[in-house]
Amino acid sequence: MINVLAHRGSAAASGIHGLTSALIAITGLLVLRETRTVANDRRPLTASVG
């Protein structure tokens, strides 16, 4: 995308590359969210002493 923007690419090319990068970012955030949830679920349970 940097190459397209640096060389004054067409609006369609910029739009497609922008959409692709947005989808990759959203996918990355969803993966991070899922792995955080799985990590929290695997935490061992501790008994409260009281």
Buried (B, 14 or more C-beta within 10 A) or exposed (E): EEEBEEEEBEEEBBEBBEEEEEEEEEEEEEEEEEEEEEEEEEEEEEEEEE
